């Protein structure tokens, strides 16, 4: 566009137009010149092919839409030179305003590209160092799952929050960073505002998600979904995918958080479909679904009942320090008896102290550890439950009696060994 405008203006330096005849013989040939009475250029371009004059400035920058021959069909009344002068008008005319805009466009000194190029190489180097320091701080906090903000982020605060404090540590360790960050950075280019932090975090989330989807490929996967309410009292749905990679390792990746109006089955289903469409996932590759405690999204099955029984054992025995100590003492006595009778071998790293630890909410491997400990301490667990069931003063007497009936069932023992082996193979 600039080249065309320059060409149009260049055509006025040495105008040369052919003589024109106007019908009647009483008119002599008329010689048209592209200049006004005061000698200033009118910015009117003549197309010899159409034998007409056009105003390129008004065509590009004029805001009014009324009919004008210089913009639409072209000016051809060569005898009426005053029409061109009328079109140009006074200093504040529409044409001169458009002409000024055209000149501004051609002025390279006012172009944003020129302003950027004028920045010194040192300013660009300082910005690059400042940006790398900010990215390093953000990457560390994201990897460790730490919060960014502080309660008081003012300059004189004793604790400005993890992000600013980490940036200060980087500055203290590197003089080049210290020279361009925090108080030494320009006021409008510190790269520490919450908006900048969120932009970098969002960019990291997008890149991480793309890597996860690329790693997943066409591999079948299962879906783990849980709903929760955040600090803003909004119902959110967290989605995790579980799959086996090329090294035959079970991988669990957090995929997305989606806002849902409620936790009804239809709402969760629609939200999952939105996530699948966004990341290009196919329902045909979905092999399993887990919805934690959402009873409206799952069917009652035997495996659920098994883990509910395990949870009840942990609640009854591990819910009290007294009952926990009782379990430890009974187990220690059994280990001593087994060592004395030769049933167990003594040695370094053998017969370590064990306990019934609770499985984690987000780590499936912890369920495997819980089942192993339950198998190792099974007889001690039964002894503790019998003591509780015989205690008429215990509020857990009924629960302990029911658990004894469950643990005494052959089906429970089969499921215990089966789930231990299955979870062990998928560690």
Secondary structure, 3 states (H helix, E strand, C coil): CHHHHHHHHHCCCCCCCCCECCCCCCCCCECCCCECCCCCECCEEEECCCCEEEEHHHHHHCCCCCCCCCCCCCECCCCCHHHHHHHHCCCCCHHHHHHHHHHHHHCHHHCHHHHHHCCCHHHHHHHHHHHHHHHHHHHHHHHHCCCCCCCCCCCCCCCCCHHHHHHHHHHHHCHHHHCCCHHHCCCCCCCCCHHHHHHHHHHHHHHHHHHHHHHHCCCCEEEEEEEEECCCCCEEEEEEEEEECCCCCEEEEEEEEEECCCCCHHHHHHHHHHHHHHHCCCHHHEEEEECCCCHHHCCCCHHHHHHHHHHHHHHHHHCCHHHHHHHHHHHHHHHHHHHHHCCCCCCCCCCCCCCCCCCCCCCCHHHHHHHHHHHHCHHHHHHHHHHHHHCCCCCCHHHHHHHHHHHCCHHHHHHHHHHHHHHHHCC
